[in-house]
Amino acid sequence: MIRRISALLAALVMALTAPAAAAQEATLIADRVAVTADGGLVAEGEVEVFFGEARLRARRIRYDRETDRIAFDGPLHLDEGVGFVVVADTAELSRDLRDGVLHSARLVLNEQLQLAADTVTRGEGRYTRLERSVASSCRVCPDSPTPLWEIRAREVVHDQLEQQIHFDRAQFRVFGVPVFYLPRLRVPDPDNTRTSGFLVPRFRATSDLGPGLRMPYFVELDDHRDLTVTPYVAQGRTTTMELRYRQAFRRGDVEIEGGMSRDTIRPGTVRGFVLGGGRFALGAHTVLDFRLEAASDRTYLDEYGHTSRDLLTSGVTLARTTRDESLRAEALAFRSLRIDAVNAERANRIARAAWSRRFAMPGLGGVARTRIDTLGLHRASRADVAGRDMARARAAVDWRRDWILPGGVEAGIAGEIVADQYLIRRDSRFDRHVTRVTPQAALELRWPWHRTENSGAVQVIEPVAQLVWARPTAPGVPNEDSRLVEFDEGNLFALDRAPGADNRELGRRANLGISWTRTAPEGWSAGLTVGRVYRAGDGAQFTELSGLSGSRSDWLAAMRVDNGAGLSITNRALFDSDFAITKAESRVGWRTSRLDLSTSLATIAAEPAENRPSSSSEWSVDAGYAFSDALSGRIDWRYDLASGEAQRAGIGMELRNECALVDVSLSRRFASSTRVEPSTNFGLSVELLGFGGGSPGSSGGCGA
């Protein structure tokens, strides 16, 4: 029976603590404790010693007062409480358990990396020296004594202060077979998440560049700065050097990456890119952001696997947001990478500033908001129409107040007045100076019906009618920011459905709709919204594709279902009175402990005004499945149903256990917005877990 020997504990504390370490005390728990004639101490049985954060278990402990050393008979287990565990047969340590010699010992670092040796020497409370050692993070079981990988060395030194492991005459083995030999090898221990050295290499094979290897090297400049240097060589087809610089400041951070290449895709040309940005907090409510994105040509970023985006954005943004006020100013530059884009004819230089403030309306009640914003945009072209430059200044005030009427009817009134001043250059279709004032007013009625079922489920049906008055016409201005109009349940009852400021929704209209929701206690929920817009006249404000053109809009129907257990279904459609579909989008998501599936189907009609000469219909699938705790797979697929051609297909597998992570991927991208030629990419990376903060995988244990 384990018991505390309180009478002898004081003697142990005096023996195990020196004046220099008087602030620390040792605590002993044992079956039997005895003091020898020479003042030593012997503890036997289930012995445990606690000293600071360290905890030691052994079968027998002998303390020699003359040598000030402690001998342990194992099995010995020492846990220093900082991710450092030692297991040994026998040991002789100093009284603070930090220095000494251990025999037939094994070190476990951060419950990941194991180092075993015949003899382990501890010194200065910092260095652990292992002779004829083996290192691995793989489990070794009786039925599988050979680990997946291991490093054998004549000597290994673990620097606990610097969190580094030094190997002398290291031999790397896979399934017991020697693969390569290194006279010297240094790797970070599992607790060291930030140190200079090589990162996980990545093998990449593409139809453009052939097989190649990226070998990143991380350089720790100091506690708040680092640099990653990545050479990329691909079978003589490219010589590339990539850099990534990161720096953390007290109030922000910066990250910039770039690279330069000489390849066979464009012989004799130096190609490259820069992608980066930063974010800084200038005060409690003010943030400064900047972005820098550039590429030597339209296809470089896609060919080298950095991004498949077709628009690069650079600029500076300053934003301040409080409870009732917001301010935003930005200067941006754009460059399109699309094959059919003529950048000189695009508004690729923009300066914009906007301010708004919310306040209680004096005398009328309700909430009001005032807004002021300015916009200036520039094109490089000097041609008429194609080279149009424009500046706009806007001032606006809106107000809304709501009441609850008898019978539970919710009533609201709203109003808005917007004044715009335009300056237009190099577009003969418009006057040089245009002033536009557009007032609007609305009355809204909602009548929610509520029902609670015996099961506890709640149903709500809410019909809504909104009557809007606005002037029927306004002076014409260029439409720069309101080309892509969406009509959905989010703006069914909006006073203005134009996404930007250049296009204003004009004329008298009625927004009518009804919604139904049901929520069950077990988590199941569903909703349905149906609505339509009726106008006093057709002002030709919107395209056919938007669903808002004509005196009657298309019908809007939106549905969602969530079973509360991982399955979700959403559907949104626009269709006319003859049920001809203008737009339709369906999405199904299913998430379980092993499956993560998302599939969607989108159909959209042709619209020349949006550079869409033909209809399109796309089916996409993104899925991941865990076959076991160690093996998972993923697929992604994009298929154009209208043309009967695939746009993208990809598959990947990840194998992960306690000591290794293997990721394999294969993708095929067909014609895209930035290139006509299809491309195929193969990727492979192998990471040995247990070094440099790598998180352990699923091991399953011996015999699993």
N, C-alpha and C positions, 0 to 999 in steps of 0.2 A: 504494500500500500504506500503510495506516494504521499509524503508529508513534509511540511516545512520544519526545519530544525532551527527554531528561532534562537536558541542559546548559542549555537555555533555559527549562525549567520553573521553575527557581528565580527567574529574572528575572520570569516571569509572576506567580508567587506574590507577589513583592515589589511588583509593580505593582498587583495586584488586591486587596491587603490593606493596610489602614491600621492604625496602632497601636491604634486603638479597637476594631478587630476582629481583633486578632492571633490570637485563638483559632481563627479560621476560615482555611481555605486553599482556593485555587482550583486545580483540576487541568485541564490542557489536553491534548487529544488531537487531532492534525491531521496532514495529509499534509506540510505545509511550515510552518515557523515561522521568522520573521526579526525581528531587532531593528533598528529604524531609527536613523538618526544622532542624532535628538533624544531617544532613549531610549524611543520608542514600541515597539509590538509589532504584527506582522502575522501572522495565521495563515490559511492557505488550504487548500482541499480539503474533505475530510469532517471538519469541525471540531466538536468537542464540548467543552463547558466544564461542570465540576461545581463547584458552590459551595454548601456546606451540603447542604440537601435539594433545591436547584434543579439542573436539568439543562437545558442549552441546546445546540441543534444549529443550525448555519448553514453557508453555503458559504464565507463570508469574514468575518474579524473584524479590526478595526483599533482598537488602543488608543492614545489620545492622552494622553500623560503630563501636558501642560500643562492641558488641560481636565478631566482625570480622567474622561473619558467613553469609552465603547466603541461603535463603529459596527458594525452587522451588515448583511451582504448576504444576502438570503434565497435560497431559502425558510428562514425562521427558525421554530424550534419551541422554546418555553420551557415546561418543566414544573416547577412549584415544589414538587411532591411533596405538596401538600395539597389535591388536587382542583381545581387552578387551572392551566389550560393556555392558552398564547397562541401563535397561529400568525400570521405576518406576512410581508410581502415584504421590507421593510427596517425597521431600528430603530436608535435611538441611546439607550443606556441607561447608567446609572451603573455603577460597577465592581462593585456588589453585585447587579446585574441586577434591582433592585426599582423604580427610577425611570427615567423617560425618555419618549420618543415612539416610537410604532410606526405604520407606514403600511400601509393595506390589510390590516387585522388582523382576527382572529377570536378570541374568548375562548370556551373550553369549560369550564363549571363542573361538576365532579363527573361528568364524562362524560355529561351530560344536556343542560343548557341552553347554547345557543350564542348569542353576541352578536357581530355583525359590524358594522364601521364603516370609513369611509375613514381616520380618524385616531383613534388611541388614545393617551391620555396617562396615564402612571403617575406617582403622586406619593406621597411619604411612606411608601412601602412598604405603602400601605393602600388608596388610592383609585385606581380605574381609570375614566377618563372617556372616553366614546365619543361622537363627533359623527356625526349623521345615521346612526343605527344601526338594526339590525333584530335582534330577539330571537325565538328559537323553539327548541323541543326536537325539532322534526320533521326528518327527513332530507330533504335536497334533492338529488335525482338529476338527471342530464342529461335523462332521459325524463320527469321530473316536477319541474320547477323551482319550482312553486308549492307551498309547504307547506300542510298542513291548517290551521294557525293561525300567526299571527305578530303581534308587537307592533312597530310602527314608531314611532320617537321622534326628536325633534330632538337630544336629548342623554340619555345614560344614564350614571349614576354607580354603580359597584359599590364598596360599602364592604366591604373584605375582613375588617376587624376585627369590625364589627357584623353581617356576613353579610346585608346588605340591598342591594337593587337599586332605585334611584330613576329613574323615567322622567319626562322633561319633555315635555309635549305628546304624549301617547301615543295612538296609533291602533291599535285591535285589529281584525285582519282574519281572515276565514275564507275559505280558498281564494282569497285575493287580494282579496276584497271587503270594504271597510270596514264594520264592524258598529257600533262606537261609539267615541267620543272622550273622553279624560280629560285635563284640563290637568296633573294630577299623579297619579302612580301609584307606590306602593311595594309591593314583593313580596319575600319572603325568597329567598335563593339556595338551591340544592339541598342544601347542607350544613346549613342552618338548619332544624332539626326542631322548634323551639320559639320562636315569636315571635308577638306580637300581630298580629291581622289576620283577614280573612274566611277561613272554611273552605269546603269544597265545598258549594254549595247543593244541596238535594234537592227535586225536584218530586214532589208526591204528590197523587193524585186518588182519592177514595173515594166510595162511594155515600152515605155519611153526611154528609161535609163538602164534597164537590165538589172541584174542582182547587185546589191550594194550594202554597205554597212555604215551605220552611224555609231560613233564611239564618243559619247560625251564625257568631258572631264570637268569636274566641279572644282572651282577655286574659291576658298573662303578668304575674302579680303579682310574682313573684320566681323564684329558681331552684327553689323547691320548692312553689310554689302557683300555681294558675291558675284562671280562671273562663271559662266559655263561655256566652255570651248568645245565645239562639236565638229570634227572633221567628218566628211561624208565622201566616200570613194565608191564608185559603181563601175567596176569592170572596164576601166579605161574610158567610160562614156562621160564621166563628169569628175571634176575635182572641185570640191565645195568646202568652204569653211563657214561655219555658223557660230554666232555668239549670242549669249543672253546675259544681260546685266540687270541686277536687281539691287535696289537700295531702299531701306526703310528709314523714314524720318520720324520725328516725334509726332508729327501731325499728318503724316501721309506716307505714300510709297510710290516708287517708280519701277517699271519693268519694261525693258526694251530688248527686242531680239532682231537680229538681222543676219544676212549672209551674202556671200558672193560666190559665183560659180563660173566655170568654163566647161562647156559640155559639147556633145556632138549634135544636140538638137538645133543649136544656133552656133555653128562653128565660127571662131574668130570674134565672138561677142562676149563681153563680160556681163553676166546677168546677176541680179540680186534683188533683195527686198529689205524692208524695215517695217516691223510691226511693234507697236508699244504704246505706252500711255502711263498716266499717273493720276493720283487723286490726293487732294490735300484738304484738310479741314481748317479753314481760316478763322473759325469762331464756332460758337455753339450751334449756329444755324446756317453757316455759309460753307459751301464746298466748291473747290476749284478742280475741274477735270481737264485733262488734255489727252489727245490721241494723235498718233503719228502712224500712218499707213501708206506705204508706197511700194511699187514693184517695177522692175525694169520693163516688163512686157505683160500682156494679158494672161498668158498661160503659165508663168513661172510658179506662182503659188500653188496652183493645182498640180502641176507636174512634180513638184518636190514635196507634196503632201502636207502643206501648211494649212491651207484653207481652200474651200471650193466657193467662197463668196464671190459675187460678181460686182461688188461695189466697195471701193476703198474710201474711208472717211478720215480726214485729219482736221484738227481744230482745237479750240479752247472753249470751255463752258464754265461760267460762273453762276452759281445758283444759291439763293437764300430763301429758306422756307420757315415760316412761323405758323402759329395756329390760325391767324387770320390774314396773313400776307405772304405773297411769294414774289420773287424777283429772279429773272433768268436772262442772261446775256451770253451770246455765243457767236463765234466766227468759225465757219466750217468750209472745207474744200473737199470736193468729191471727184472721184475718177471712176468711171464705169469700165469694167473689164469685159463687158458683153461684146460678142463678135460684131453685132449689128449696130453698136453704139458709136455715134460721132460725138466725141467729148467736147469739141469746139462748139457744138450746137446745144449742149446741155447747160443748165444753170449750175455750174460747178464751183461757184464762189458765192457764199451766203453769209450775211451778217444779220443777226436778229436779236432783239431785246423785248422782253415782255414783263409787265408788272401788273399785279392784281391784288385787290384787298376786299375782304368781306366785312360787312358791318350791318348792324340793325338799322332798318329804315326809320328815321324819325317821323312820328305822326301816323304812319301807315302800318307799322308793325312788320313782321316777316323779316326775311334776310335779303340783303342786297349785295351786289358785288360790282366793283368798278374795275375796268381793265384798260391798259394802254400798251400797245405793242408796235414795234417798227420792224420792217423787213427790207433788206436790199439784196438783190441777186444780180450776178454778172455772168455773161457768156463770152467766151474767147472770140467767137465769130463776129464779123462786122457786117454780115449780110442782113438784108431786111427780113424780118420775121424770125429767121433762124438765129440771128444774133441779138435778139431782144434782151435788153436790160430793164430792170424795174425796181422801183422803190415804193414802199407802202407805209403809211402811218395810220393807226387805228385807235379810236377811243370808243369805249362801250360801257353801258350800265345795264345790269339786269336785276330783277327783283321777283320774289315769290313769297306768297303767304298761303297757309292752309288752315282749314276749319273742319270740325266734325259737326255735321248737320243731324237733325233728327232722323232716326231709323238707321244710324250707323253709316250714313253716306259721308265720304270724305270729299271735300271740295277744295280746290286750289285755284288761285289766279296768279298769272305770271306775266311779266312784260320785259321787253328788251329794246334798246335803241343802240344802233351801231353806226358810227361815222367813219368812212374810209377816205383817204386822200392818196391818189396814185400819181406817180411820175413814170412815164413809159417812154423808152427810147428804142429806135430801130424796129418799129412795128407799125407800118402804115395803116393797119386795119383799125387802130385805136387812136383816140386823141392823146396828145402828149400829157395833158393834165386831166384827171378825172376825179370828181368828187361824188361820193355815193353815201346816202343816208338811208338805212333800212330799219324802220321800227317794226316790232312784232308784239302781239298780245295773245294770251291764251287763257281759256277756262277749262278746268279739268275736274271730272267727277269720277269717283271710284266707289264701288259698293261691294265690299268684301262679305261673303257668306261663309260662315264657319260651322263645321260639324265635327263632333267627337264620337267615334265609334265605340262599341262595347270593348273592343280589343285595346283601346287606348290610342288608336291611330287618329290623326287629325287631318281633315280635308278642308281646303279653302278654295272657293271659287270667287274670282274677282273680275267683274266686267269693268272696263275703263272706257270713257269717252273724253276726248280732248279736242276742243275747237280752237283753231289758231287763225288769227288775222295777221296778214302782212301785206305790204304794198305789192301790187301785181307785177310791176316791172322795175328795173333799175338800170343805170348806165352800164354798158358792157365793159368788162375789163379782162385782161388775160387770165386764164385759169392755170396757175402754176402749182397749186398745192391741193386741189380738190378733184383730181382726176379719178381716183379709185374710191368710189362710194360703196359703202357696205350698208345693207338694210337687214337688221336682225332684231332680236328681242331686246337688245340693250338700248337701241335708239328708236324703238317704235313710237315712244311718246316724247321724243325730243323736239324742241322748237326748231332746230336746224340740224339736218342730217348730213350736211356737207362736212367732210373731214377737215377741211382747211378754211381759210378766210376769204379766198378769192371768189368762191361760188357761194351764193346765199340762197336758201330755200325761200321762194317768194309765193305770194298768192294765198287766198283763203283755202283752208283745208280742215278735214276732220280725221283725226287719228283714232281708230276704233280697234278694240281688242278685248280678249278675255283670256284669263289664265286659270289653271287648275293645278293644285299641288296636294300631295298626300304624303304624310310622314308617319311612319310606324315606330313604336318604341324599340323594336328590335334592330332598327337602323335602316330599314327599307324605305326608300323615298322615290317619288316620281313627280314629274311636272310636265305641263303642256301649255303652250302659248300659241294663240291664233290671232292674227290681226291684219288690218288693211288700212290704206290711206286713201281718202276721197278728196278730190280737189275741185275747186270751182271752175278751173280751166287748166289747159295744158300749156305750160310756159316753156316747154322744151328745155327744162333745166338739167335733166339727168339723162344718161344713156339708157338704152333698152336693157343692157346687162345689169344695171343697178337694181332693177325691179321697181323703181320709183317713177318711171316715166308715164306720161299720159294723165288723163283725168282720174284714173283709178290705178293704184299701184297693184303689183302682183300680191297674191295672198302670201303671207308669212306664216309658216308653221314650224315651231321648234318644240322638241320633245327631249326629255332626259329621264333615265331610269338608273337607280343605284340600289343594289340589293344589300348594301352594308357589309358584304363579305368579299369585296374585291372586284365584282362585276359592275361595270358602268357602260351605259349606252346613251349616246346623244345623236340627235338628228336635226338638221335644219334645212329647210327647203323654201324656195320661192317659185310659185307657179301661177299662171294666169287662170282666167275663168274656165278655159278649156283644158285645164290641168297639164298644159305644156310647161315643162320645167325650165326655168331660167338658170337657177343655181340649186345645187343640192350637195350636202355634205353629211356623211354618216361616220361615226366613230364608235368603235367597241374597244373597251379596255378590260383586261382580266388579270388580276394580280392575286397570286396565292404565295404560299411559302416557297414554292419552287418555280412558278411560272410568272412571267411579266410580259403580257401581250398587249400590243396596241395596233389596231388596224383601222384604216379609214378609206373612204371612197368619196371623191369629190368630182362633181360634174359642173361645168360652166360653159355657157353658150358663147358663140363667137361675138366679138365686139371690136370692129375696126378702130373705134375711137380710143381703145386701150391697147392698140397694137396686137390684137388677137384676131387674126383673119379667119380662124376656124375654131370650132368647138373642141373642148378637151375634156377628158375624163381620166382621172388617175386613181389607181389603187395602190396603197402603200401598206406595208407590214413591217413592224419592228417587234421582235420577240427575243426573249432570253429565257433559258430553261436550265435549272440546276439538276443534272442527272444524279448527282450525289453531292456530299459535302465538299468533295474535291474536284469534281468535273462539272463544268457548265458550258453552255453553248449559246450563241446569239446569231440572229439573221436580220437583215434588213433588205427590203425589196420595194422598188418603185416601178410601176407598170402603167403605160399609157394605153388605156382601153380604146381610145379613139383611133390611134394609129396602129394599134396592135403590136407595139414595140416596147421592150423593157427600157427603162431609163437608168436604173441602177440595181445591182444585186450584190449582196455581201454576206459572208458567213464567217464566223469566228468561233474558236474553242479556247477555253482556259482550263488548264490543269493545275491544281494547287494543293499541295500537302504541307506538312509542317516545315519542310526545308527547301522547297523550290516552287517557282511559279513559271509556267510555260504558257505563252499566249501566241496563238496562231490565227491569222486572219487572211481572207482572200476576198477581193472585191472587184467588180467590173462596172465601170461607169461608161455609159454610152454617150451619145451627143449631149452636150450641155450648153449653157448660155455662154460659156467662155471658150469653148472649143468644139470642133466638128468631129475630130477623130476620137474614137472610143479608147479607153485606157484600162489596163488591168493592173492591180496592185496586190502583192503578196507580202505579208509582214510576219516576222517571227522575233520574239524576245524571250530570253531565259534569265530569270532572276533567282539567285541563291539567297534564300531568306535566312535571317539571323545576323546579317551585317547591317550597320548603319541605320538602325531604326526600322528595318523591314518587319512588318507585322507577321506573326506566325499564321500559318494556314491550318487547315483541318487535318489532323493526324489520325483520328480514329482510335489510337491506342494500340497496344500490342494485342494480337489475336482478334482484332475487330474485323 
